[in-house]
């Protein structure tokens, strides 16, 4: 007799494990039927243990253990996938059910788990291997084309994990020549019907294949897959932005280890932590890392401090304006990148020098123009609270308020006034609330010669055709990103934007001597890494520690949070700070935990810390490896 832990496959919030008993031949990953509230439902088997080892705890429980009714399907996901999910959940301090449900596309879960055909046992007999691959995009593509044919010759399949659906489609176009019949794409923009058709073809295909998928399709790795390539490894999209909060890259490591396959972490510049692992000998490199790249197009740095004093300030310098006008006259397209939407990301008081913030959540207010009335209004991008512009400084009652920064709408106003003949498109969350709207904007921009696209980071999640001129309107505003990875993120952003450019890449800045800008211009990436890793070591940031952010519920006071932090986490020198979470200001606890006791490469996480973290109230949020502190 065995105790069977299962997760019900039902709609709604019930994603926790429940216990049943059975004498049947059941394996981890099987789909069974159980009774829940007198209703027969499907459930996924997550764990199996002998009844004898659970007798003491079962006697002390206040419920009666029920029987598993039947086995519906044998291991449609496979025990290796389930175990990788469990390890990911443990590392990120999450429920296994919530993590599992996030890793399989909505609508396909029940289809996948009710397949009659079981997942064959993994035939791989080697050990898992993690390799780092840092090279230019062109060099990586050249390698992939050769590697695909080498794998096919050995009757091995490959899975390319890509951060967005646009990336997956772009890779299909690049890699499919000569192997069109054996390349398949899976991503969330495809309909359920189309995805099921693709999966059926994959199941029926006897030839090795190349599968290009977003992270939610890692569950479909076939038995022939011996290599998992995680492309654009540095992309922040690999981290979930809504609960449950975890890192797909961590899951990919666990999955490769459980399935005993090769994992290749690939990018132009890898994450700092990944480079450090190669330097420390913790993981190998596929080939020597490339820290120098040829300049794709002329890199033009415009010093905005050099404007004449009597010239009225504008978001576009005369130099950039002339370049835009020339492009428009030659029917060439222009992409202008800015970090924020709206007219101005910040407004400061010229008298007391303080930033105007939201009365509800204290987030800096953004200035917008209302489409209906054309009137200006302050809106909080966090909680949505709005304030009329006829307001005084809340700190000193001064009327001397001054908007700062360059937003998408401010650029649009400037272009309409100074380059009126140009067709202007905007791609941000205000103008494109859905993927379809975003794709339509891009399609219209690409089909309009001599047009201008103003875009935020949102635009980088879609595959734009190469644009003749790409410009960063306000390089200095990039430092407003609140993250200890700020330099790393800016560097990756500049590389991405340059890759989009076809003829020239322009950067406007007040500080042309900024170290990260000098690194980019001079291609001195190894010096950048050495400086970055030294700074992180000095301040106990990853990879030298693991950051764990604990966010209490809104009812918890700062004093209560401090008391809990000292009681349960005192040895990790916790720090307290106020953060915005779910549109409210709450106290938060930050732990810098020694890597030796908490990192995904350990065979076992520190049990004492694990018990303390999982012992926190259910209403609290725990974020391991947060992007921001």
DOFI-71380 format. One record per residue (C-alpha): y, x, z. Coordinates in steps of 0.05 Angstrom, whole numbers, padded with zeros to 5 digits, always signed. Layout:
<pts>
YXZ
...
</pts>
This chain:
<pts>
+00000+00000+00000
+00070+00025-00018
+00142+00009-00002
+00181-00001-00067
+00257+00007-00069
+00289-00031-00127
+00357-00049-00156
+00362-00120-00182
+00383-00127-00255
+00431-00184-00246
+00504-00198-00259
+00551-00191-00200
+00562-00142-00143
+00490-00137-00118
+00477-00065-00139
+00446-00039-00075
+00373-00021-00065
+00325-00073-00035
+00255-00059-00007
+00190-00094-00025
+00116-00076-00019
+00060-00072-00070
-00010-00044-00081
-00001-00042-00157
+00003+00022-00198
+00079+00026-00201
+00122+00086-00222
+00195+00103-00212
+00234+00073-00270
+00187+00013-00280
+00216-00057-00288
+00186-00107-00240
+00198-00179-00219
+00218-00196-00148
+00243-00256-00109
+00316-00257-00088
+00341-00321-00055
+00279-00357-00081
+00295-00337-00152
+00251-00291-00194
+00293-00233-00223
+00281-00168-00259
+00291-00104-00218
+00288-00029-00232
+00243+00014-00187
+00284+00070-00157
+00238+00099-00104
+00166+00094-00078
+00139+00114-00010
+00075+00103+00030
+00076+00043+00075
+00047+00084+00132
+00109+00129+00134
+00155+00068+00140
+00117+00028+00193
+00162+00047+00251
+00227+00030+00215
+00197-00035+00187
+00176-00059+00256
+00248-00048+00281
+00278-00085+00222
+00300-00158+00227
+00272-00179+00159
+00203-00191+00129
+00182-00145+00072
+00167-00186+00010
+00116-00171-00045
+00131-00146-00116
+00110-00203-00161
+00093-00166-00225
+00105-00105-00270
+00148-00127-00329
+00155-00061-00367
+00131+00010-00355
+00187+00061-00346
+00237+00043-00401
+00288+00093-00374
+00241+00146-00348
+00235+00176-00279
+00276+00237-00299
+00337+00195-00316
+00330+00156-00251
+00325+00220-00210
+00386+00249-00245
+00424+00185-00228
+00402+00191-00155
+00425+00264-00149
+00492+00246-00182
+00501+00189-00132
+00485+00235-00073
+00533+00289-00096
+00590+00241-00109
+00574+00199-00046
+00560+00135-00084
+00510+00079-00086
+00453+00093-00135
+00458+00023-00165
+00533+00027-00179
+00523+00096-00212
+00464+00072-00254
+00500+00010-00279
+00560+00052-00299
+00516+00099-00341
+00487+00044-00385
+00530+00001-00431
+00544-00070-00409
+00502-00120-00448
+00449-00068-00465
+00423-00057-00395
+00375-00116-00394
+00353-00102-00465
+00338-00029-00448
+00302-00044-00384
+00259-00100-00412
+00231-00059-00471
+00156-00065-00474
+00149+00006-00501
+00149+00055-00443
+00184+00122-00446
+00130+00174-00461
+00123+00229-00409
+00167+00289-00421
+00129+00343-00458
+00179+00399-00444
+00144+00453-00404
+00201+00503-00400
+00256+00507-00349
+00325+00477-00356
+00379+00524-00382
+00455+00518-00380
+00494+00557-00432
+00570+00562-00440
+00597+00563-00511
+00671+00580-00516
+00695+00588-00588
+00744+00559-00637
+00729+00489-00664
+00714+00518-00733
+00665+00569-00704
+00630+00516-00662
+00621+00470-00722
+00593+00528-00764
+00543+00543-00708
+00522+00470-00701
+00507+00462-00775
+00459+00521-00772
+00430+00502-00704
+00414+00431-00726
+00370+00458-00783
+00337+00508-00736
+00320+00452-00688
+00294+00408-00743
+00248+00464-00766
+00219+00466-00696
+00214+00389-00696
+00266+00384-00641
+00322+00332-00635
+00393+00343-00608
+00441+00299-00570
+00516+00312-00576
+00553+00281-00518
+00626+00267-00537
+00682+00239-00493
+00707+00183-00539
+00681+00139-00595
+00732+00170-00642
+00703+00239-00627
+00633+00213-00642
+00654+00184-00709
+00692+00247-00727
+00631+00291-00712
+00587+00246-00756
+00634+00258-00814
+00635+00333-00802
+00560+00345-00789
+00524+00294-00832
+00524+00331-00899
+00452+00343-00919
+00422+00307-00858
+00454+00238-00867
+00388+00202-00857
+00376+00234-00789
+00444+00228-00756
+00457+00168-00711
+00519+00147-00673
+00523+00106-00609
+00588+00087-00574
+00622+00028-00540
+00663+00007-00600
+00600-00015-00637
+00576-00087-00628
+00514-00101-00587
+00478-00123-00650
+00495-00057-00685
+00475-00016-00624
+00407-00050-00621
+00397-00038-00695
+00413+00036-00686
+00366+00041-00626
+00310+00008-00666
+00319+00059-00722
+00318+00116-00671
+00253+00088-00640
+00220+00083-00708
+00243+00151-00735
+00188+00204-00732
+00233+00260-00759
+00276+00298-00709
+00346+00269-00704
+00418+00285-00684
+00446+00233-00638
+00522+00231-00628
+00539+00189-00568
+00589+00177-00513
+00566+00188-00441
+00539+00117-00431
+00484+00131-00482
+00453+00191-00448
+00399+00143-00425
+00372+00142-00497
+00351+00215-00500
+00285+00216-00536
+00223+00256-00517
+00238+00303-00576
+00307+00321-00550
+00307+00393-00526
+00382+00406-00530
+00440+00368-00500
+00508+00392-00524
+00567+00369-00483
+00627+00377-00530
+00700+00380-00510
+00675+00401-00441
+00745+00406-00412
+00764+00334-00430
+00788+00294-00369
+00756+00233-00401
+00689+00256-00373
+00713+00234-00305
+00711+00160-00290
+00779+00130-00274
+00754+00067-00239
+00701+00061-00185
+00649+00087-00180
+00685+00154-00186
+00641+00211-00213
+00638+00266-00266
+00594+00257-00327
+00589+00333-00332
+00555+00334-00264
+00506+00281-00286
+00491+00319-00351
+00472+00380-00310
+00425+00340-00266
+00395+00305-00327
+00382+00371-00364
+00350+00400-00303
+00304+00339-00291
+00284+00335-00365
+00277+00411-00370
+00321+00417-00431
+00377+00463-00455
+00449+00441-00437
+00505+00473-00478
+00576+00466-00449
+00622+00473-00508
+00698+00477-00519
+00755+00519-00546
+00773+00537-00475
+00723+00516-00422
+00741+00491-00353
+00762+00547-00306
+00702+00532-00261
+00654+00540-00320
+00684+00606-00342
+00679+00630-00269
+00605+00612-00268
+00593+00655-00329
+00632+00713-00298
+00591+00706-00234
+00525+00704-00272
+00510+00633-00249
+00502+00608-00320
+00492+00646-00386
+00535+00645-00449
+00509+00623-00516
+00548+00680-00546
+00605+00724-00520
+00664+00679-00501
+00723+00681-00548
+00790+00688-00511
+00832+00702-00572
+00845+00653-00629
+00883+00660-00693
+00947+00620-00698
+00929+00560-00741
+01001+00544-00762
+01069+00574-00745
+01084+00561-00672
+01158+00546-00665
+01189+00549-00595
+01258+00517-00590
+01299+00536-00530
+01338+00473-00511
+01385+00513-00466
+01417+00544-00527
+01452+00479-00547
+01528+00484-00551
+01562+00458-00487
+01605+00409-00525
+01545+00377-00559
+01523+00310-00530
+01452+00314-00501
+01397+00282-00542
+01320+00284-00536
+01316+00319-00604
+01351+00385-00618
+01387+00397-00684
+01333+00446-00704
+01277+00395-00694
+01319+00340-00726
+01326+00381-00789
+01251+00394-00791
+01238+00319-00784
+01288+00301-00838
+01258+00352-00885
+01188+00325-00873
+01211+00254-00885
+01247+00274-00950
+01181+00306-00974
+01142+00243-00955
+01105+00281-00900
+01086+00250-00834
+01109+00273-00765
+01077+00264-00696
+01123+00269-00635
+01087+00277-00569
+01118+00256-00503
+01085+00249-00436
+01113+00181-00414
+01125+00113-00442
+01191+00075-00433
+01262+00099-00441
+01263+00149-00383
+01205+00166-00336
+01251+00182-00277
+01320+00162-00251
+01356+00205-00200
+01419+00196-00159
+01471+00248-00179
+01502+00244-00109
+01442+00251-00062
+01394+00280-00115
+01337+00232-00095
+01291+00197-00144
+01294+00122-00151
+01226+00095-00128
+01190+00028-00124
+01205-00012-00061
+01132-00034-00059
+01091+00030-00070
+01144+00086-00074
+01124+00107-00144
+01182+00133-00188
+01211+00076-00229
+01210+00079-00305
+01267+00052-00347
+01247+00003-00402
+01281-00041-00453
+01259-00114-00454
+01238-00136-00523
+01265-00207-00516
+01334-00195-00489
+01342-00120-00505
+01366-00111-00433
+01345-00051-00393
+01301-00058-00331
+01265-00013-00282
+01189-00024-00279
+01138+00009-00234
+01079+00033-00275
+01034+00030-00213
+01044-00039-00185
+01086-00074-00238
+01145-00089-00192
+01211-00093-00231
+01284-00082-00212
+01348-00096-00248
+01388-00036-00272
+01450-00062-00236
+01428-00030-00172
+01452+00024-00125
+01416+00084-00096
+01374+00058-00037
+01388+00123+00001
+01464+00131-00005
+01487+00066-00040
+01517+00106-00098
+01523+00076-00168
+01517+00146-00198
+01445+00139-00223
+01421+00182-00281
+01357+00173-00323
+01316+00236-00335
+01258+00255-00380
+01239+00233-00449
+01200+00169-00459
+01172+00137-00522
+01225+00083-00526
+01281+00133-00516
+01255+00172-00576
+01251+00108-00617
+01324+00092-00601
+01346+00162-00621
+01307+00160-00687
+01332+00091-00706
+01404+00114-00695
+01399+00184-00726
+01343+00179-00778
+01347+00105-00795
+01307+00109-00860
+01244+00133-00826
+01188+00085-00809
+01173+00094-00735
+01108+00076-00699
+01095+00080-00624
+01026+00091-00592
+01026+00081-00517
+00996+00031-00468
+01056-00016-00477
+01050-00020-00553
+00974-00017-00557
+00938-00054-00502
+00870-00053-00538
+00831-00002-00579
+00837-00047-00640
+00913-00047-00634
+00914+00028-00626
+00870+00039-00687
+00914-00008-00728
+00976+00031-00709
+00942+00097-00730
+00916+00066-00795
+00986+00042-00814
+01018+00108-00795
+00968+00148-00837
+00978+00102-00897
+01055+00108-00894
+01082+00172-00925
+01144+00200-00891
+01132+00161-00826
+01138+00183-00753
+01088+00169-00697
+01113+00174-00625
+01053+00180-00578
+01032+00195-00507
+00965+00226-00486
+00934+00159-00506
+00942+00180-00579
+00898+00241-00567
+00838+00196-00552
+00836+00175-00625
+00818+00216-00686
+00883+00225-00723
+00883+00258-00791
+00919+00325-00792
+00994+00314-00789
+01040+00363-00826
+01089+00369-00768
+01070+00360-00695
+01122+00369-00640
+01122+00369-00564
+01190+00337-00549
+01194+00358-00476
+01146+00413-00456
+01177+00419-00386
+01158+00346-00369
+01085+00365-00375
+01090+00399-00307
+01101+00330-00276
+01025+00319-00280
+01005+00320-00205
+00943+00364-00208
+00921+00432-00184
+00893+00439-00255
+00963+00433-00284
+00962+00498-00323
+00892+00486-00349
+00910+00416-00372
+00974+00439-00407
+00937+00494-00443
+00883+00446-00468
+00937+00396-00488
+00974+00448-00530
+00909+00470-00563
+00892+00398-00580
+00961+00384-00608
+00961+00447-00650
+00893+00427-00679
+00925+00362-00702
+00980+00399-00740
+00972+00417-00813
+01035+00459-00827
+01076+00471-00764
+01073+00461-00689
+01140+00455-00652
+01153+00459-00577
+01220+00442-00545
+01231+00472-00476
+01284+00495-00427
+01238+00551-00405
+01209+00590-00464
+01187+00645-00417
+01140+00600-00377
+01075+00638-00366
+01029+00584-00395
+01073+00580-00457
+01072+00655-00465
+00996+00653-00458
+00991+00602-00514
+01040+00636-00560
+01010+00706-00552
+00937+00682-00550
+00927+00720-00484
+00877+00671-00454
+00839+00723-00413
+00903+00740-00376
+00913+00665-00364
+00843+00659-00335
+00851+00719-00289
+00917+00692-00262
+00890+00621-00254
+00827+00642-00217
+00866+00688-00170
+00914+00631-00153
+00856+00583-00139
+00822+00633-00095
+00886+00644-00055
+00894+00569-00042
+00819+00552-00033
+00814+00509-00095
+00751+00501-00139
+00709+00538-00157
+00715+00571-00089
+00710+00504-00052
+00690+00433-00068
+00746+00383-00058
+00729+00316-00026
+00783+00263-00021
+00771+00207+00029
+00815+00145+00020
+00813+00094+00077
+00828+00020+00066
+00899-00005+00071
+00889-00029+00143
+00876+00041+00169
+00936+00075+00201
+00951+00148+00193
+00934+00159+00267
+00866+00126+00258
+00852+00167+00195
+00870+00231+00232
+00824+00214+00290
+00765+00202+00243
+00780+00265+00204
+00780+00308+00267
+00717+00275+00295
+00672+00279+00234
+00703+00333+00190
+00741+00379+00238
+00702+00441+00218
+00728+00434+00146
+00801+00436+00168
+00819+00368+00139
+00890+00354+00116
+00923+00286+00116
+00973+00260+00065
+00999+00194+00038
+00973+00172-00031
+00979+00112-00077
+00914+00074-00084
+00904+00004-00113
+00979-00006-00115
+00988+00011-00041
+01008+00071-00001
+00950+00093+00045
+00934+00154+00087
+00883+00200+00055
+00839+00258+00080
+00827+00320+00038
+00769+00366+00053
+00760+00436+00023
+00686+00444+00033
+00652+00513+00024
+00616+00516-00043
+00556+00544-00007
+00540+00476+00024
+00564+00426-00029
+00558+00439-00104
+00514+00409-00158
+00472+00473-00167
+00444+00469-00096
+00372+00447-00085
+00396+00407-00025
+00465+00385-00002
+00486+00398+00069
+00452+00343+00109
+00504+00339+00165
+00562+00331+00117
+00522+00282+00075
+00508+00237+00135
+00581+00239+00156
+00606+00221+00086
+00556+00165+00076
+00572+00140+00146
+00644+00124+00128
+00663+00049+00124
+00641+00013+00061
+00714-00006+00047
+00734+00068+00042
+00732+00107-00023
+00704+00177-00027
+00722+00220-00088
+00685+00285-00097
+00718+00334-00145
+00781+00293-00154
+00827+00310-00212
+00888+00303-00168
+00897+00317-00093
</pts>
